[in-house]
């Protein structure tokens, strides 16, 4: 594994273990992808850009994402994401698989291997799903999407969100003054992280909705699986049929109100 020629980006504290079962539960093939951390990475985490590797290609759409969280880095099909775990690396050329079940097999999503004490699988937390949905749709309060102003930069807000995700997912504690990213959070970042954790706790969400974990697999030059990659977050687009149904209900409601 140490002779891999893939360009790697650190998003963890230790290398991926060489185990036999590379994905877990019901998964959907998401294709083979590239990652870029710059320019909104922060320490060992922060924002990552997922795009097609140009070969088998990215099989996931970014229609659920806002303009501020998709199509960046010169890749029209790309989307922005965050790490779920702390004990794995990101490699360009990984294959990714959309996790469609919780660890117990029920409908949901979970990370696989690489977690802090959760190598048997780690269900995606509802609070993480809430925060990532707000981020991906461009609606996370306090996030510096346009990278402007005299306050925190976009990379710094990305670092704060990454730290909250790791805290919620049990990868680190909720003391945001402690360093889990090689670059500590400053006091403004700590305050923002605390506010997001409180917001997620009070969100009232009862399920993970359209957020899924991408279980990543390291492959060799022939495409054969050889190790675990860093698992990431993904916002699934609303299926066209469902969207049309919602629009239809909206039109029907409007007609009922009009002719009532």
Backbone as CSV, one residue per row, in Angstrom:
resi,resn,N_x,N_y,N_z,CA_x,CA_y,CA_z,C_x,C_y,C_z
1,UNK,0.817,-1.201,0.000,0.000,0.000,0.000,0.856,1.257,0.000
2,UNK,2.042,1.203,0.588,2.899,2.369,0.669,3.484,2.752,-0.679
3,UNK,3.350,1.860,-1.710,3.907,2.148,-3.022,2.865,2.695,-3.982
4,UNK,1.659,3.020,-3.446,0.617,3.566,-4.303,1.087,4.872,-4.919
5,UNK,0.735,5.072,-6.184,1.167,6.284,-6.867,0.064,7.334,-6.886
6,UNK,-1.072,7.052,-6.233,-2.145,8.023,-6.196,-1.702,9.271,-5.441
7,UNK,-2.206,10.416,-5.875,-1.991,11.640,-5.109,-2.899,11.560,-3.891
8,UNK,-2.355,11.692,-2.707,-3.162,11.571,-1.497,-3.285,12.899,-0.794
9,UNK,-4.425,13.081,-0.143,-4.681,14.269,0.650,-5.017,13.799,2.050
10,UNK,-4.327,14.322,3.046,-4.531,13.866,4.413,-5.852,14.410,4.934
11,UNK,-6.683,13.526,5.428,-7.915,13.910,6.101,-8.077,12.952,7.268
12,UNK,-6.980,12.594,7.900,-7.004,11.587,8.936,-5.729,11.619,9.723
13,UNK,-5.627,10.704,10.679,-4.460,10.649,11.531,-3.640,9.386,11.318
14,UNK,-4.180,8.397,10.617,-3.470,7.134,10.398,-3.866,6.568,9.057
15,UNK,-3.042,5.685,8.526,-3.316,5.091,7.219,-4.450,4.088,7.305
16,UNK,-5.100,3.846,6.164,-6.197,2.892,6.116,-5.693,1.475,6.320
17,UNK,-6.414,0.658,7.104,-5.997,-0.725,7.326,-6.261,-1.583,6.104
18,UNK,-5.485,-2.623,5.929,-5.661,-3.533,4.795,-6.519,-4.700,5.234
19,UNK,-7.850,-4.566,5.111,-8.785,-5.613,5.497,-9.535,-6.086,4.266
20,UNK,-10.261,-7.172,4.416,-10.846,-7.839,3.259,-12.153,-7.218,2.788
21,UNK,-13.031,-6.834,3.729,-14.356,-6.354,3.349,-14.319,-4.834,3.225
22,UNK,-14.436,-4.319,2.015,-14.182,-2.906,1.787,-15.429,-2.033,1.869
23,UNK,-16.606,-2.598,1.715,-17.846,-1.860,1.928,-18.746,-2.701,2.817
24,UNK,-19.804,-2.084,3.318,-20.690,-2.786,4.241,-22.130,-2.359,4.022
25,UNK,-23.055,-3.328,4.135,-24.467,-3.032,3.985,-24.852,-2.901,2.525
26,UNK,-26.009,-2.320,2.285,-26.484,-2.092,0.930,-25.861,-0.809,0.393
27,UNK,-25.163,-0.909,-0.721,-24.494,0.256,-1.289,-24.778,0.364,-2.784
28,UNK,-24.666,1.588,-3.294,-24.825,1.870,-4.721,-23.522,2.438,-5.250
29,UNK,-23.082,1.959,-6.399,-21.819,2.411,-6.982,-21.899,3.893,-7.341
30,UNK,-20.953,4.675,-6.831,-20.920,6.107,-7.125,-19.862,6.492,-8.127
31,UNK,-19.095,5.505,-8.607,-18.079,5.786,-9.611,-16.692,5.957,-9.030
32,UNK,-15.791,6.365,-9.886,-14.400,6.570,-9.502,-14.101,8.064,-9.586
33,UNK,-13.487,8.611,-8.555,-13.467,10.062,-8.415,-12.103,10.619,-8.045
34,UNK,-11.986,11.930,-8.189,-10.843,12.687,-7.706,-11.271,13.609,-6.567
35,UNK,-10.328,13.970,-5.717,-10.574,14.872,-4.600,-9.618,16.052,-4.688
36,UNK,-10.091,17.206,-4.256,-9.226,18.366,-4.097,-9.588,19.051,-2.787
37,UNK,-8.615,19.311,-1.934,-8.905,20.010,-0.685,-8.865,21.529,-0.862
38,UNK,-7.917,22.021,-1.602,-7.760,23.463,-1.796,-8.946,24.021,-2.580
39,UNK,-9.369,25.270,-2.307,-8.774,26.234,-1.382,-9.474,26.334,-0.035
40,UNK,-10.437,25.447,0.236,-11.235,25.600,1.448,-10.988,24.503,2.477
41,UNK,-9.846,23.847,2.384,-9.479,22.893,3.412,-8.969,23.618,4.642
42,UNK,-8.994,22.901,5.755,-8.515,23.494,7.003,-7.847,22.404,7.821
43,UNK,-6.528,22.485,7.961,-5.825,21.438,8.696,-6.020,20.097,8.024
44,UNK,-6.466,19.113,8.788,-6.678,17.757,8.274,-8.076,17.552,7.709
45,UNK,-8.881,18.599,7.697,-10.254,18.429,7.229,-10.726,19.623,6.437
46,UNK,-11.962,20.023,6.691,-12.540,21.127,5.943,-13.198,20.662,4.662
47,UNK,-13.462,21.585,3.759,-14.144,21.239,2.510,-13.238,20.457,1.559
48,UNK,-13.850,19.485,0.893,-13.196,18.755,-0.191,-14.096,18.812,-1.420
49,UNK,-13.487,18.922,-2.579,-14.222,18.904,-3.838,-14.156,17.504,-4.427
50,UNK,-15.299,16.910,-4.668,-15.391,15.597,-5.305,-15.766,15.809,-6.770
51,UNK,-14.960,15.269,-7.672,-15.236,15.396,-9.105,-14.898,14.087,-9.804
52,UNK,-15.277,13.986,-11.065,-15.020,12.778,-11.838,-13.531,12.615,-12.112
53,UNK,-13.075,11.365,-12.163,-11.668,11.118,-12.506,-11.472,11.087,-14.015
54,UNK,-12.565,11.211,-14.756,-12.467,11.231,-16.210,-12.443,9.855,-16.847
55,UNK,-12.337,8.804,-16.024,-12.355,7.442,-16.541,-13.759,6.896,-16.413
56,UNK,-13.950,5.906,-15.479,-15.313,5.428,-15.245,-16.230,6.577,-14.849
57,UNK,-15.646,7.596,-14.207,-16.392,8.825,-13.962,-17.252,8.824,-12.721
58,UNK,-17.599,10.019,-12.293,-18.496,10.223,-11.179,-19.916,9.868,-11.608
59,UNK,-20.573,9.009,-10.847,-21.920,8.554,-11.189,-22.988,9.246,-10.353
60,UNK,-22.605,10.283,-9.616,-23.518,10.980,-8.715,-23.812,12.379,-9.236
61,UNK,-25.071,12.785,-9.154,-25.451,14.126,-9.577,-25.318,15.134,-8.452
62,UNK,-25.196,16.410,-8.791,-25.087,17.461,-7.781,-26.273,18.429,-7.827
63,UNK,-27.416,17.950,-8.316,-28.583,18.813,-8.469,-29.134,19.331,-7.145
64,UNK,-28.842,18.644,-6.041,-29.358,19.086,-4.746,-28.522,20.202,-4.136
65,UNK,-27.372,20.482,-4.726,-26.433,21.451,-4.165,-26.679,22.854,-4.706
66,UNK,-26.305,23.836,-3.886,-26.368,25.236,-4.319,-25.186,25.550,-5.226
67,UNK,-25.256,26.696,-5.894,-24.144,27.121,-6.746,-22.873,27.328,-5.931
68,UNK,-23.023,27.657,-4.666,-21.862,27.909,-3.810,-21.181,26.632,-3.343
69,UNK,-21.830,25.486,-3.533,-21.269,24.221,-3.052,-21.160,23.169,-4.152
70,UNK,-21.225,23.601,-5.388,-21.086,22.674,-6.515,-20.427,23.387,-7.686
71,UNK,-19.878,22.595,-8.601,-19.286,23.165,-9.797,-18.036,23.978,-9.551
72,UNK,-17.330,23.705,-8.456,-16.138,24.483,-8.115,-14.876,23.813,-8.651
73,UNK,-13.795,24.568,-8.696,-12.509,24.023,-9.122,-12.441,23.663,-10.585
74,UNK,-13.310,24.269,-11.408,-13.294,23.983,-12.831,-13.980,22.691,-13.215
75,UNK,-14.745,22.094,-12.284,-15.441,20.827,-12.557,-16.944,21.052,-12.418
76,UNK,-17.648,21.101,-13.532,-19.072,21.429,-13.509,-19.886,20.415,-12.711
77,UNK,-19.441,19.152,-12.675,-20.214,18.090,-12.019,-19.851,17.905,-10.550
78,UNK,-18.937,18.693,-10.028,-18.405,18.455,-8.687,-19.355,18.907,-7.587
79,UNK,-19.088,18.436,-6.356,-19.802,18.910,-5.171,-18.827,18.952,-4.000
80,UNK,-19.176,19.780,-2.997,-18.329,19.967,-1.821,-18.768,19.029,-0.705
81,UNK,-17.793,18.491,0.025,-18.125,17.523,1.055,-17.177,17.637,2.242
82,UNK,-17.440,16.828,3.273,-16.629,16.793,4.483,-16.349,15.348,4.879
83,UNK,-15.286,15.163,5.634,-14.923,13.835,6.132,-15.861,13.412,7.256
84,UNK,-16.131,12.120,7.324,-16.924,11.558,8.410,-16.015,11.009,9.508
85,UNK,-14.873,10.465,9.127,-13.991,9.762,10.060,-12.699,10.549,10.301
86,UNK,-11.890,10.049,11.224,-10.589,10.664,11.477,-9.430,9.726,11.171
87,UNK,-9.681,8.446,11.039,-8.581,7.485,10.943,-8.364,6.905,9.550
88,UNK,-8.710,7.668,8.518,-8.468,7.218,7.153,-8.025,8.400,6.294
89,UNK,-7.452,8.071,5.143,-6.981,9.083,4.206,-7.893,9.181,2.992
90,UNK,-7.753,10.298,2.290,-8.405,10.479,1.000,-7.373,10.244,-0.091
91,UNK,-7.769,9.506,-1.112,-6.912,9.264,-2.271,-7.671,9.598,-3.547
92,UNK,-7.038,10.346,-4.451,-7.644,10.507,-5.765,-7.594,9.161,-6.479
93,UNK,-8.654,8.845,-7.207,-8.767,7.554,-7.860,-9.555,6.545,-7.064
94,UNK,-10.039,6.936,-5.871,-10.906,6.047,-5.094,-12.179,5.722,-5.864
95,UNK,-12.761,4.570,-5.526,-14.151,4.314,-5.884,-14.986,4.654,-4.669
96,UNK,-16.192,5.137,-4.906,-17.086,5.459,-3.798,-18.413,4.722,-3.977
97,UNK,-19.009,4.393,-2.850,-20.274,3.667,-2.832,-21.226,4.352,-1.869
98,UNK,-22.444,4.629,-2.333,-23.442,5.300,-1.511,-24.043,4.278,-0.549
99,UNK,-23.852,4.506,0.750,-24.417,3.616,1.759,-25.909,3.888,1.903
100,UNK,-26.732,2.829,1.778,-28.185,2.971,1.785,-28.840,2.364,3.028
101,UNK,-28.036,1.901,3.985,-28.602,1.278,5.186,-27.821,1.690,6.425
102,UNK,-28.495,1.610,7.563,-27.802,1.704,8.842,-27.082,0.378,9.086
103,UNK,-26.308,0.318,10.156,-25.545,-0.887,10.450,-26.466,-2.105,10.618
104,UNK,-27.657,-1.902,11.172,-28.570,-3.019,11.412,-29.320,-3.463,10.162
105,UNK,-29.067,-2.820,9.023,-29.706,-3.203,7.775,-30.952,-2.421,7.424
106,UNK,-31.440,-1.595,8.336,-32.614,-0.774,8.044,-32.215,0.404,7.162
107,UNK,-33.219,1.032,6.526,-32.945,2.134,5.608,-32.243,3.279,6.325
108,UNK,-31.143,3.734,5.759,-30.370,4.806,6.366,-29.021,4.921,5.695
109,UNK,-27.970,5.141,6.478,-26.634,5.235,5.910,-25.603,5.159,7.034
110,UNK,-24.433,4.591,6.712,-23.401,4.492,7.753,-21.997,4.483,7.160
111,UNK,-21.061,4.939,7.971,-19.648,4.869,7.623,-19.147,3.465,7.920
112,UNK,-18.042,3.091,7.250,-17.513,1.739,7.396,-16.012,1.788,7.556
113,UNK,-15.542,1.293,8.722,-14.127,1.279,9.062,-13.573,2.701,9.202
114,UNK,-12.440,2.813,9.865,-11.764,4.094,9.959,-12.256,5.037,11.033
115,UNK,-13.327,4.679,11.734,-13.824,5.553,12.780,-13.061,5.365,14.072
116,UNK,-13.237,6.298,14.981,-12.580,6.223,16.286,-13.339,5.229,17.163
117,UNK,-12.902,3.963,17.151,-13.539,2.932,17.956,-14.819,2.396,17.362
118,UNK,-15.091,2.688,16.061,-16.342,2.237,15.444,-16.072,1.507,14.134
119,UNK,-15.066,0.656,14.115,-14.737,-0.053,12.884,-15.817,-1.032,12.453
120,UNK,-16.731,-1.356,13.356,-17.839,-2.228,12.988,-18.959,-1.496,12.279
121,UNK,-18.743,-0.235,11.967,-19.760,0.573,11.294,-20.290,1.658,12.202
122,UNK,-20.604,2.802,11.628,-21.050,3.957,12.408,-22.212,4.631,11.690
123,UNK,-23.421,4.518,12.266,-24.601,5.124,11.653,-24.449,6.640,11.556
124,UNK,-24.897,7.202,10.443,-24.876,8.647,10.268,-25.833,9.282,11.258
125,UNK,-25.354,10.271,11.982,-26.157,10.965,12.985,-27.112,11.951,12.302
126,UNK,-28.327,12.035,12.807,-29.328,12.944,12.260,-28.836,14.385,12.293
127,UNK,-28.096,14.741,13.340,-27.614,16.126,13.466,-26.576,16.460,12.391
128,UNK,-25.729,15.477,12.050,-24.790,15.679,10.945,-25.543,15.882,9.647
129,UNK,-26.575,15.065,9.427,-27.388,15.190,8.213,-28.023,16.573,8.129
130,UNK,-28.493,17.068,9.250,-29.101,18.407,9.271,-28.084,19.481,8.868
131,UNK,-26.932,19.482,9.532,-25.930,20.513,9.255,-25.410,20.427,7.824
132,UNK,-25.191,19.206,7.329,-24.668,19.077,5.967,-25.702,19.532,4.939
133,UNK,-26.973,19.268,5.196,-28.025,19.729,4.296,-28.046,21.250,4.245
134,UNK,-27.952,21.887,5.418,-27.922,23.354,5.454,-26.713,23.881,4.689
135,UNK,-25.553,23.246,4.892,-24.344,23.663,4.176,-24.511,23.495,2.671
136,UNK,-24.895,22.292,2.253,-24.928,21.954,0.824,-25.920,22.796,0.049
137,UNK,-27.006,23.200,0.695,-28.026,24.005,0.032,-27.761,25.498,0.175
138,UNK,-26.618,25.848,0.771,-26.236,27.254,0.901,-26.959,27.999,1.990
139,UNK,-27.467,27.279,2.994,-28.310,27.895,4.015,-27.763,27.786,5.438
140,UNK,-26.498,27.449,5.597,-25.945,27.311,6.938,-25.558,28.690,7.471
141,UNK,-26.258,29.134,8.498,-26.043,30.463,9.067,-24.610,30.623,9.565
142,UNK,-23.964,31.697,9.154,-22.614,31.976,9.610,-21.520,31.407,8.738
143,UNK,-21.898,30.597,7.742,-20.895,30.010,6.850,-20.533,31.038,5.785
144,UNK,-19.234,31.299,5.606,-18.791,32.356,4.696,-18.653,31.822,3.274
145,UNK,-19.784,31.573,2.631,-19.780,31.001,1.287,-19.049,31.880,0.275
146,UNK,-19.227,33.201,0.386,-18.624,34.083,-0.616,-17.218,34.524,-0.235
147,UNK,-16.710,34.009,0.887,-15.319,34.245,1.289,-14.998,35.743,1.334
148,UNK,-15.920,36.517,1.897,-15.736,37.956,1.939,-15.894,38.470,3.364
149,UNK,-15.626,39.751,3.544,-15.784,40.376,4.845,-14.531,40.300,5.687
150,UNK,-14.612,40.880,6.875,-13.450,40.955,7.761,-13.445,39.876,8.834
151,UNK,-14.447,38.993,8.813,-14.528,37.945,9.820,-13.782,36.692,9.405
152,UNK,-14.352,35.537,9.723,-13.730,34.265,9.362,-13.757,34.056,7.855
153,UNK,-12.721,33.436,7.330,-12.689,33.080,5.913,-13.552,31.843,5.679
154,UNK,-13.786,31.513,4.417,-14.539,30.295,4.113,-13.799,29.068,4.642
155,UNK,-12.486,29.037,4.484,-11.712,27.901,4.987,-11.841,27.772,6.501
156,UNK,-11.878,28.880,7.212,-12.010,28.831,8.665,-13.400,28.351,9.079
157,UNK,-14.442,28.784,8.360,-15.776,28.270,8.684,-15.877,26.791,8.319
158,UNK,-15.181,26.387,7.250,-15.146,24.964,6.897,-14.484,24.154,8.010
159,UNK,-13.415,24.689,8.585,-12.741,24.008,9.685,-13.646,23.847,10.890
160,UNK,-14.429,24.872,11.180,-15.352,24.803,12.304,-16.431,23.746,12.060
161,UNK,-16.966,23.698,10.828,-17.998,22.705,10.526,-17.425,21.297,10.557
162,UNK,-16.223,21.109,10.016,-15.599,19.790,10.074,-15.457,19.313,11.512
163,UNK,-15.043,20.238,12.373,-14.842,19.892,13.787,-16.152,19.491,14.461
164,UNK,-17.246,20.178,14.108,-18.560,19.825,14.664,-18.993,18.450,14.173
165,UNK,-18.790,18.183,12.889,-19.161,16.872,12.338,-18.418,15.765,13.065
166,UNK,-17.115,15.934,13.271,-16.350,14.921,13.990,-16.848,14.757,15.422
167,UNK,-17.247,15.859,16.044,-17.761,15.775,17.416,-19.069,14.996,17.457
168,UNK,-19.990,15.315,16.550,-21.287,14.640,16.511,-21.135,13.160,16.200
169,UNK,-20.204,12.842,15.292,-20.018,11.455,14.881,-19.159,10.656,15.861
170,UNK,-18.789,11.253,16.984,-18.052,10.527,18.012,-16.579,10.343,17.709
171,UNK,-16.063,11.119,16.751,-14.647,11.020,16.403,-13.783,11.881,17.321
172,UNK,-14.398,12.860,17.973,-13.691,13.754,18.889,-14.696,14.292,19.891
173,UNK,-14.222,14.938,20.928,-15.112,15.510,21.926,-15.696,16.840,21.472
174,UNK,-16.542,17.404,22.305,-17.204,18.666,21.978,-16.470,19.870,22.559
175,UNK,-15.275,19.665,23.099,-14.455,20.790,23.531,-13.708,21.317,22.313
176,UNK,-14.244,22.347,21.677,-13.709,22.814,20.410,-12.394,23.574,20.551
177,UNK,-11.972,23.804,21.800,-10.671,24.420,22.011,-9.541,23.415,21.810
178,UNK,-9.870,22.116,21.856,-8.854,21.081,21.643,-8.599,20.897,20.157
179,UNK,-7.366,20.582,19.796,-6.961,20.468,18.396,-7.102,19.041,17.900
180,UNK,-7.955,18.842,16.882,-8.089,17.541,16.222,-7.821,17.657,14.727
181,UNK,-7.259,18.802,14.296,-7.156,19.054,12.873,-5.767,19.520,12.451
182,UNK,-4.801,19.484,13.330,-3.436,19.969,13.119,-3.370,21.485,13.128
183,UNK,-4.486,22.143,12.851,-4.585,23.597,12.954,-5.722,23.909,13.915
184,UNK,-5.435,24.454,15.105,-6.481,24.685,16.109,-7.538,25.686,15.631
185,UNK,-8.725,25.599,16.203,-9.763,26.586,15.948,-9.518,27.792,16.845
186,UNK,-9.653,28.993,16.292,-9.536,30.178,17.129,-10.840,30.402,17.883
187,UNK,-10.886,31.438,18.701,-12.057,31.650,19.564,-13.326,31.897,18.753
188,UNK,-13.215,32.613,17.635,-14.386,32.866,16.803,-14.885,31.574,16.163
189,UNK,-13.970,30.728,15.737,-14.356,29.426,15.172,-15.003,28.546,16.233
190,UNK,-14.456,28.558,17.433,-15.021,27.762,18.519,-16.449,28.193,18.826
191,UNK,-16.682,29.503,18.837,-18.028,30.013,19.107,-18.996,29.600,17.999
192,UNK,-18.525,29.662,16.762,-19.363,29.259,15.632,-19.672,27.774,15.694
193,UNK,-18.671,26.961,16.004,-18.873,25.515,16.120,-19.892,25.197,17.203
194,UNK,-19.802,25.886,18.327,-20.749,25.671,19.418,-22.163,26.047,18.995
195,UNK,-22.296,27.157,18.261,-23.626,27.584,17.811,-24.228,26.570,16.849
196,UNK,-23.402,25.989,15.969,-23.903,24.981,15.029,-24.303,23.703,15.747
197,UNK,-23.532,23.302,16.744,-23.891,22.112,17.512,-25.228,22.335,18.211
198,UNK,-25.411,23.505,18.798,-26.680,23.816,19.467,-27.833,23.839,18.470
199,UNK,-27.583,24.402,17.278,-28.618,24.449,16.245,-29.011,23.036,15.807
200,UNK,-28.016,22.183,15.622,-28.295,20.798,15.215,-29.068,20.057,16.303
201,UNK,-28.708,20.295,17.556,-29.413,19.641,18.666,-30.879,20.059,18.731
202,UNK,-31.153,21.290,18.297,-32.514,21.826,18.392,-33.269,21.768,17.066
203,UNK,-32.703,21.097,16.060,-33.290,21.121,14.713,-34.661,20.460,14.631
204,UNK,-34.882,19.456,15.466,-36.158,18.741,15.420,-36.225,17.670,14.349
205,UNK,-35.125,17.476,13.607,-35.119,16.414,12.592,-35.233,15.051,13.271
206,UNK,-35.967,14.145,12.630,-36.151,12.802,13.172,-35.546,11.715,12.280
207,UNK,-34.963,12.104,11.146,-34.290,11.139,10.271,-33.225,11.874,9.467
208,UNK,-32.427,11.131,8.698,-31.306,11.737,7.975,-31.724,12.295,6.616
209,UNK,-32.985,12.137,6.261,-33.539,12.677,5.020,-32.703,12.262,3.805
210,UNK,-32.160,13.227,3.040,-31.494,12.892,1.776,-29.978,12.819,1.875
211,UNK,-29.428,12.821,3.076,-27.969,12.760,3.233,-27.523,11.309,3.344
212,UNK,-26.430,10.985,2.657,-25.874,9.640,2.694,-24.361,9.698,2.890
213,UNK,-23.821,8.614,3.434,-22.375,8.456,3.554,-21.846,7.792,2.296
214,UNK,-20.753,8.310,1.766,-20.055,7.668,0.665,-18.930,6.826,1.247
215,UNK,-19.070,5.498,1.170,-18.013,4.602,1.627,-16.965,4.513,0.518
216,UNK,-15.740,4.907,0.832,-14.684,4.987,-0.182,-13.770,3.770,-0.122
217,UNK,-13.346,3.337,-1.283,-12.474,2.170,-1.415,-11.244,2.563,-2.231
218,UNK,-10.061,2.276,-1.709,-8.819,2.524,-2.435,-8.633,1.401,-3.444
219,UNK,-8.329,1.759,-4.690,-8.120,0.757,-5.729,-6.731,0.928,-6.336
220,UNK,-6.224,-0.162,-6.910,-4.916,-0.075,-7.576,-5.102,0.399,-9.016
221,UNK,-4.027,0.402,-9.794,-4.080,0.922,-11.158,-4.988,0.108,-12.069
222,UNK,-5.315,-1.115,-11.640,-6.217,-1.967,-12.418,-7.650,-1.891,-11.924
223,UNK,-7.879,-1.079,-10.890,-9.219,-0.936,-10.351,-9.585,-1.948,-9.290
224,UNK,-8.613,-2.731,-8.808,-8.889,-3.735,-7.789,-8.860,-3.111,-6.392
225,UNK,-9.832,-3.438,-5.529,-9.850,-2.865,-4.183,-8.679,-3.373,-3.345
226,UNK,-8.019,-2.437,-2.668,-6.864,-2.820,-1.851,-6.875,-2.185,-0.468
227,UNK,-7.853,-1.328,-0.150,-7.869,-0.710,1.167,-9.032,0.248,1.332
228,UNK,-9.131,0.791,2.529,-10.223,1.706,2.861,-9.825,3.153,2.620
229,UNK,-10.751,3.938,2.075,-10.559,5.375,1.948,-11.452,6.108,2.934
230,UNK,-11.244,7.409,3.030,-12.041,8.254,3.919,-13.489,8.336,3.451
231,UNK,-14.438,8.067,4.350,-15.848,8.180,4.009,-16.290,9.644,4.065
232,UNK,-17.202,10.006,3.168,-17.589,11.399,2.965,-19.107,11.549,2.961
233,UNK,-19.576,12.790,2.959,-21.001,13.083,2.986,-21.507,13.455,1.599
234,UNK,-22.767,13.119,1.327,-23.366,13.395,0.017,-24.844,13.703,0.186
235,UNK,-25.322,14.715,-0.525,-26.736,15.075,-0.524,-27.369,14.558,-1.812
236,UNK,-28.270,13.605,-1.667,-28.899,12.938,-2.809,-29.945,13.856,-3.434
237,UNK,-29.941,14.019,-4.754,-30.977,14.832,-5.407,-32.353,14.222,-5.214
238,UNK,-33.373,15.074,-5.167,-34.750,14.585,-5.109,-35.077,13.978,-6.466
239,UNK,-35.546,12.708,-6.519,-35.871,12.089,-7.813,-36.886,12.911,-8.585
240,UNK,-36.743,12.928,-9.895,-37.613,13.749,-10.736,-39.088,13.423,-10.523
241,UNK,-39.384,12.122,-10.368,-40.786,11.715,-10.190,-41.349,12.278,-8.893
242,UNK,-40.535,12.267,-7.839,-40.980,12.802,-6.557,-41.173,14.305,-6.658
243,UNK,-40.199,14.978,-7.326,-40.291,16.421,-7.482,-41.537,16.816,-8.266
244,UNK,-41.821,16.078,-9.346,-43.020,16.363,-10.137,-44.275,16.146,-9.312
245,UNK,-44.239,15.096,-8.484,-45.383,14.835,-7.621,-45.619,15.965,-6.642
246,UNK,-44.514,16.490,-6.090,-44.618,17.613,-5.157,-45.166,18.839,-5.860
247,UNK,-44.672,19.079,-7.088,-45.168,20.213,-7.857,-46.650,20.037,-8.185
248,UNK,-47.028,18.786,-8.505,-48.423,18.506,-8.812,-49.331,18.769,-7.631
249,UNK,-48.880,18.367,-6.447,-49.655,18.630,-5.240,-49.785,20.122,-5.003
250,UNK,-48.691,20.844,-5.304,-48.725,22.288,-5.122,-49.739,22.936,-6.055
251,UNK,-49.771,22.500,-7.325,-50.726,23.029,-8.292,-52.143,22.674,-7.890
252,UNK,-52.333,21.411,-7.439,-53.670,20.977,-7.020,-54.159,21.815,-5.848
253,UNK,-53.267,22.071,-4.900,-53.645,22.886,-3.745,-54.020,24.280,-4.132
254,UNK,-53.246,24.843,-5.104,-53.538,26.185,-5.579,-54.919,26.240,-6.237
255,UNK,-55.244,25.216,-7.037,-56.549,25.186,-7.711,-57.682,25.063,-6.704
256,UNK,-57.464,24.228,-5.674,-58.505,24.071,-4.655,-58.744,25.379,-3.939
257,UNK,-57.661,26.090,-3.625,-57.824,27.370,-2.936,-58.494,28.392,-3.855
258,UNK,-58.140,28.337,-5.163,-58.676,29.311,-6.098,-60.168,29.150,-6.286
259,UNK,-60.629,27.887,-6.324,-62.039,27.652,-6.634,-62.885,27.330,-5.417
260,UNK,-62.250,27.421,-4.233,-63.029,27.120,-3.017,-64.079,28.199,-2.777
